[in-house]
Amino acid sequence: MHDSKEIAMSKEPRAADSATEEPNNSLPTPKYTDGGYGWVIMASCFVITGLSTSFVKTFGIFFLDIKAYFDALAFKVSWISAIIVAVFHLGSPIASALSLLLSHRVIIIIGGILSMLGVLLGSFGFSLLWMYLTTGFLVGLGNGFAWVPSVSLVTQYFTERRPLANALASCGECVFTFIFTPFFQWLVIQMSWQQAMTIIAGIQLNLCVCGALMRPYRPQKKSLNSTSPSATTSGKDLCSTSPEHKKKPAHFIDLPLLKQPKFICMVFFGFFSVMGFLVPAIYLIPHAQNIGILDFQAALLMSYWSAADLIGRIGCGWLANLRLMKSIRLAIIMITILSIALMLFPIAKNYTLLVIFSCICGFFFGTILALLVTMLTDVMGIEKLDNALGLIMFFRSFGCLIGPTLAGLLVDLTRDYSNGFYIAGGGMFIAACFLILADYFVSCEQNSSQGTKKEVEAFISQHQPWEEAEKEKLGTDRTNGSELELKNKVYE
């Protein structure tokens, strides 16, 4: 009796080992919730996206006041926004790594504290260098720490509704910008820009509240009879809750990604597209004020932009969720139209045309942002999303520094803020070209994998009659291991 128990106990680990070894030869099939607490995660990401981006997009309200306060050139003042976005991108790989090492919740809360301190300390306005270090560096780092982990969690909680969930979460940017633009302008009118920034610093603390709601994703547990253990294993990989993943630096910064042509194309896409994303937010309001539009009406242009942005994000998110077209190809169409609209923006010389062009650009701007995370997930795969997003954000930081400063130089030379839109439109057009190349490499990769799969199936079907004959000859059933060994030999 004792021996039979020992034999049974010795068989159980072997069964467990075979169960864990089998998924290595099959594709992981993680189970996502697509709802439940995922909606709380999406709502928190909505607020985080709004708070972390609205200050940058509404910075044009403070642009002329800061320029007059320090008696500085537009080129020097534009460095504040450039540093915010550049550090935002540079800090993204760090945020991704720390999220895997600690937790998404902790990093978001730290980001909220840094962002609040950056705005509060910057309100003292000791010098432009002080503004670079506080409003520039601290706010950018805090926003990056808050945004990257929140977006990553949304992709983990949703799969079937992922395009729609990403689009709704990204809508926080345009909703908060729509609300805060007239509010911040009213604060500047009622008090000084420094006092207005003190109030904004308190608002930024809400990032910590949202971070506290960010519960780490854990896949649903299922019995071995219904679901392969690969679901649990891959789910842990995605959430990075496994201690093994926390100990491996390779999971933090995946440098081998730089050897993939499709990823290199996405890097260049990010580098050039950021010019079109950032420059209009800085120079839209100063451009309107420079041609004689009243301050409050000029601020409302950003609200019109944000309203159209919201419509574009929701509409494109719904369209992408239908899967009628590959997300990357839909993005190519939208980016091309936006680049043309931005280069035509300087012809708007009255308020009516400014409103029309703001709505057009805002709409297509929103469609692109609704597709970004989904497009990157489709190109690189969800397993590589954290690392790919972090590296792309890192390289985009250089575009953040070059775009606004180059536009600022043109403004100082020509005394015309509209020239910044030529930089934005040209950058977006080049970005569309690299996106076309990325789509080409992805298509070639898919065709190659499909061809290999067909060859394997044909080879197995040809050897199936031989296996059946062997079974009859030996009088014993083949185990599943023989088929797996045959597949492994074919792949070798």
Rosetta blueprint (number, residue, H / E / L):
1 M L
2 H H
3 D H
4 S H
5 K H
6 E H
7 I H
8 A H
9 M H
10 S H
11 K H
12 E H
13 P H
14 R H
15 A H
16 A H
17 D H
18 S H
19 A H
20 T H
21 E H
22 E H
23 P H
24 N H
25 N H
26 S L
27 L L
28 P L
29 T L
30 P L
31 K L
32 Y L
33 T L
34 D L
35 G L
36 G L
37 Y L
38 G H
39 W H
40 V H
41 I H
42 M H
43 A H
44 S H
45 C H
46 F H
47 V H
48 I H
49 T H
50 G H
51 L H
52 S H
53 T H
54 S H
55 F H
56 V H
57 K H
58 T L
59 F L
60 G H
61 I H
62 F H
63 F H
64 L H
65 D H
66 I H
67 K H
68 A H
69 Y H
70 F H
71 D L
72 A L
73 L L
74 A H
75 F H
76 K H
77 V H
78 S H
79 W H
80 I H
81 S H
82 A H
83 I H
84 I H
85 V H
86 A H
87 V H
88 F H
89 H H
90 L H
91 G H
92 S H
93 P H
94 I H
95 A H
96 S H
97 A H
98 L H
99 S H
100 L H
101 L H
102 L L
103 S L
104 H H
105 R H
106 V H
107 I H
108 I H
109 I H
110 I H
111 G H
112 G H
113 I H
114 L H
115 S H
116 M H
117 L H
118 G H
119 V H
120 L H
121 L H
122 G H
123 S L
124 F L
125 G L
126 F L
127 S L
128 L H
129 L H
130 W H
131 M H
132 Y H
133 L H
134 T H
135 T H
136 G H
137 F H
138 L H
139 V H
140 G H
141 L H
142 G H
143 N H
144 G H
145 F H
146 A H
147 W H
148 V H
149 P H
150 S H
151 V H
152 S H
153 L H
154 V H
155 T H
156 Q H
157 Y H
158 F L
159 T L
160 E L
161 R L
162 R H
163 P H
164 L H
165 A H
166 N H
167 A H
168 L H
169 A H
170 S H
171 C H
172 G H
173 E H
174 C H
175 V H
176 F H
177 T H
178 F H
179 I H
180 F H
181 T H
182 P H
183 F H
184 F H
185 Q H
186 W H
187 L H
188 V H
189 I H
190 Q H
191 M L
192 S L
193 W H
194 Q H
195 Q H
196 A H
197 M H
198 T H
199 I H
200 I H
201 A H
202 G H
203 I H
204 Q H
205 L L
206 N H
207 L H
208 C H
209 V H
210 C H
211 G H
212 A H
213 L L
214 M L
215 R L
216 P L
217 Y L
218 R L
219 P L
220 Q L
221 K L
222 K L
223 S L
224 L L
225 N L
226 S L
227 T L
228 S L
229 P L
230 S H
231 A H
232 T H
233 T H
234 S H
235 G H
236 K H
237 D H
238 L H
239 C H
240 S L
241 T L
242 S L
243 P H
244 E H
245 H H
246 K H
247 K H
248 K L
249 P H
250 A H
251 H H
252 F L
253 I L
254 D L
255 L H
256 P H
257 L H
258 L H
259 K H
260 Q L
261 P H
262 K H
263 F H
264 I H
265 C H
266 M H
267 V H
268 F H
269 F H
270 G H
271 F H
272 F H
273 S H
274 V H
275 M H
276 G H
277 F H
278 L H
279 V H
280 P H
281 A H
282 I H
283 Y H
284 L H
285 I H
286 P H
287 H H
288 A H
289 Q H
290 N H
291 I L
292 G L
293 I L
294 L L
295 D H
296 F H
297 Q H
298 A H
299 A H
300 L H
301 L H
302 M H
303 S H
304 Y H
305 W H
306 S H
307 A H
308 A H
309 D H
310 L H
311 I H
312 G H
313 R H
314 I H
315 G H
316 C H
317 G H
318 W H
319 L H
320 A H
321 N H
322 L L
323 R L
324 L L
325 M L
326 K L
327 S H
328 I H
329 R H
330 L H
331 A H
332 I H
333 I H
334 M H
335 I H
336 T H
337 I H
338 L H
339 S H
340 I H
341 A H
342 L H
343 M H
344 L H
345 F H
346 P H
347 I H
348 A L
349 K L
350 N L
351 Y H
352 T H
353 L H
354 L H
355 V H
356 I H
357 F H
358 S H
359 C H
360 I H
361 C H
362 G H
363 F H
364 F H
365 F H
366 G H
367 T H
368 I H
369 L H
370 A H
371 L H
372 L H
373 V H
374 T H
375 M H
376 L H
377 T H
378 D H
379 V H
380 M H
381 G L
382 I H
383 E H
384 K H
385 L H
386 D H
387 N H
388 A H
389 L H
390 G H
391 L H
392 I H
393 M H
394 F H
395 F H
396 R H
397 S H
398 F H
399 G H
400 C H
401 L H
402 I H
403 G H
404 P H
405 T H
406 L H
407 A H
408 G H
409 L H
410 L H
411 V H
412 D H
413 L H
414 T H
415 R L
416 D L
417 Y H
418 S H
419 N H
420 G H
421 F H
422 Y H
423 I H
424 A H
425 G H
426 G H
427 G H
428 M H
429 F H
430 I H
431 A H
432 A H
433 C H
434 F H
435 L H
436 I H
437 L H
438 A H
439 D H
440 Y H
441 F H
442 V H
443 S H
444 C H
445 E H
446 Q H
447 N H
448 S H
449 S H
450 Q H
451 G H
452 T H
453 K H
454 K H
455 E H
456 V H
457 E H
458 A H
459 F H
460 I H
461 S H
462 Q H
463 H H
464 Q H
465 P H
466 W H
467 E H
468 E H
469 A H
470 E H
471 K H
472 E H
473 K H
474 L H
475 G L
476 T L
477 D L
478 R L
479 T L
480 N H
481 G H
482 S H
483 E H
484 L H
485 E H
486 L H
487 K H
488 N H
489 K H
490 V H
491 Y H
492 E L
